[in-house]
Amino acid sequence: MQTILTVRKPFVVLTTMATVLTMLAVTRHAVGQDKETMSPLVMRVAVFAADQDRPDKYQPFVGDLFRTLQDAHGYVGTFLGRDARTGQMISVSFWQSEADAAAGEEAVGRRIRALPPGSAPRPSNVTKYVVEYRDLKGELSK
């Protein structure tokens, strides 16, 4: 697990923003510290090098990516985002377990290996986190 002190500011901002937004949109109920009523979640955060900043270039791949992920066991959801200032892209996905996240990575990897080179972005950094707490409000909690 990384510590925040060893990471550059843009990465921290991107990761924090994507994490908060994704956590809000992925679960369907508000839960604080009651671990017995909270379903487990693993959050996979992938950051892409700034030279892979053309989301329109990857649009055909993204549709295929989402279909592949939706078929994966334990998959909850994914958000792909781009920093409006730098163009750097980030992917945040949620899984029911770390094993599910690993199996999902392998399924996506098989799809990427079947594509022509350069058809899919490649992350420069991937980190997995266990979601300890979540809090939802309004439409996102329904």
WOLINHU-V490375 format. One record per residue. N is the residue number from 1. PSI is psi in whole degrees, -180 to 180 (999 if undefined). Layout:
N | PSI
N | PSI
This chain:
1 | 137
2 | 152
3 | 149
4 | -23
5 | -20
6 | 4
7 | 144
8 | 153
9 | -46
10 | -39
11 | -43
12 | -45
13 | -48
14 | -48
15 | -45
16 | -47
17 | -47
18 | -39
19 | -48
20 | -49
21 | -41
22 | -43
23 | -38
24 | -39
25 | -17
26 | -38
27 | 164
28 | 7
29 | 157
30 | 131
31 | 134
32 | -108
33 | 3
34 | 93
35 | -23
36 | -30
37 | -2
38 | 122
39 | 142
40 | 147
41 | 142
42 | 131
43 | 126
44 | 121
45 | 120
46 | 128
47 | 137
48 | 147
49 | 149
50 | -23
51 | -3
52 | 48
53 | 24
54 | 85
55 | -32
56 | -31
57 | -31
58 | 6
59 | -45
60 | -38
61 | -38
62 | -43
63 | -45
64 | -41
65 | -50
66 | -41
67 | -41
68 | -46
69 | -41
70 | -24
71 | -11
72 | 137
73 | 134
74 | 3
75 | 135
76 | -49
77 | 165
78 | 145
79 | 135
80 | 128
81 | 164
82 | 134
83 | 121
84 | -27
85 | -49
86 | -20
87 | -7
88 | 136
89 | 154
90 | 147
91 | 132
92 | 119
93 | 155
94 | 141
95 | 157
96 | -21
97 | 166
98 | -35
99 | -40
100 | -42
101 | -43
102 | -42
103 | -39
104 | -42
105 | -42
106 | -42
107 | -44
108 | -40
109 | -41
110 | -41
111 | -42
112 | -41
113 | -22
114 | -9
115 | 159
116 | 148
117 | 139
118 | 0
119 | -18
120 | 142
121 | 155
122 | 126
123 | 145
124 | -17
125 | 132
126 | 130
127 | 143
128 | 141
129 | 146
130 | 128
131 | 116
132 | -39
133 | 150
134 | 150
135 | 128
136 | 153
137 | 147
138 | -144
139 | -34
140 | -16
141 | -2
142 | 999
